[in-house]
Amino acid sequence: MRIIALLPAFALIAFSAVFASAAEPKAPPAKKAAAKPAPKMNAELMGRLLKYVRTENEKGSSMAPSICKILDICDGTSELALQTAISDDRSDGEHHIGVPLDPKSKDVLFWWTRPGKHVVYLTDKTAKLRAAAEDDESGTRLITNEKAEPGFQVELARLAKEASEQLPPLEPAAPAPKK
């Protein structure tokens, strides 16, 4: 008997709740602010990164001979001296950018490091993938650009975002003197 007595009361509450909500005007859904598109790596952002790495960071980092040899940017007899910077985002490992100390070098290296694994991408200021290598407990090996391209694009996007948000725009080049 007790259940029957509660059932009509419950039904009345449910019935009134349905009709009460139907009678109330509903506000239109709030428009979400358009998400700012992620910046794509371009000459300006790459220039900011390179300027930062070359001017704001200490020299003294290096790349293992086995990695720089497989990327064909050293002879493999000694480490490749670099200037480097590390990304602030370390949610899934460490993300680095490096440039050789040789002022004639056009090489730019991005690499992702987590315990036991390194993935290195070789590019230049054009931000086009030239070569890639993996280094882990099984050794150092070259990987195809097709296999490396998705990871390379993730690194470019990460560094483009940081460059656009944290580094000042490059100063415009001074006009060439008139002759």
Number of C-alpha atoms within 10 A of each C-alpha: 5 6 7 8 9 11 11 11 11 11 11 12 11 12 11 12 12 11 10 10 10 10 9 8 7 8 6 6 6 6 6 6 6 6 6 6 6 11 17 15 21 13 12 15 23 21 17 20 24 21 14 17 20 19 11 12 14 12 16 11 17 18 17 14 17 20 25 21 17 19 21 12 15 17 14 16 11 14 17 23 17 22 21 24 21 17 16 12 12 12 7 9 14 16 23 18 22 24 25 22 17 11 7 7 11 12 15 20 20 22 21 22 16 13 8 9 15 18 23 26 25 22 18 15 16 13 16 14 18 14 20 26 21 20 17 13 7 9 10 16 16 16 18 12 15 10 10 19 18 11 15 24 16 11 21 20 16 19 26 22 17 17 23 19 11 10 14 12 13 12 7 6 6 6 6 6 5 4 3
